[in-house]
């Protein structure tokens, strides 16, 4: 009975979302799952092209018009909600991969960043890694917190510029 109550609550939460976000939820959830499985089964260098073309250790925030920024925000919200309800690995990297794929589908310019930091105050001496996707001022995924503490190791952009 408790499972049904939890499922009903989660369905109500999903139903309260604007319809564009609601429509993206199953796609985002599936893409996070596929990304998670790919990361578990293949070396990252084999699946990195999913993120786009690697520009190296540079940081970008592609510009976009207000309508495109709204689409980017919706993609980010759908990926975040889907990740919260995933029974599989749904940390920053599968989320970034799913967001990059959704951005390509939705013709949203993006830059997917991989970063590393050794200055985490609560974990001295430990290297921390993080992945995030950016479109202009919108952090589509992974933008919770101060991204300046991560040094960019790689930046991926779409192979073809959306237009």
C-alpha positions, 0 to 999 in steps of 0.5 A: 500500500505504501508503494502505491501512495508514493507512486501516486504522490510522484505522479501528482508532482509530475502532473503539476509541471508545465506540459513541455516539461511533463512531455520531456520527462519520459524521454529524459528518464530514458536518456539518463538510463541509457547514459548510465548503462553506457557509462557502466559498460563502456570506457568513457572515451568511447561514449564521449562523442555523445556529448559532442565535439571536444574543444579541450580545456576551455569554458563556453556559454553559447548565446541564445535568444530568450525563447531558446533559453526557455527551452534550455530551462525546460530541458534542465528541469525535466532532466533534474526531475527525471534524475530524482526518480531514477532507480539507476545511476543518475549523478551529474555525468548521465544527466549531462549526457541526457541534457546534451542529447535533448539540446541537440533534439531541441536545437538548443546550443550548449556547452557540456563541461567536465571539471575537476577540483582538489579544493573541496573543503569537506574532503581535503586532498580528494579530487572531485569531478563534476559535469554540467551543461550550459546555454548562455546564463542558464546552467541546464544541468549541474549548476547547483553550487559554485562552478568556479571551483572546478577547473575545466578539463574538457568542453563539448559542443554540438558537432553542428551549430543549431540554427 
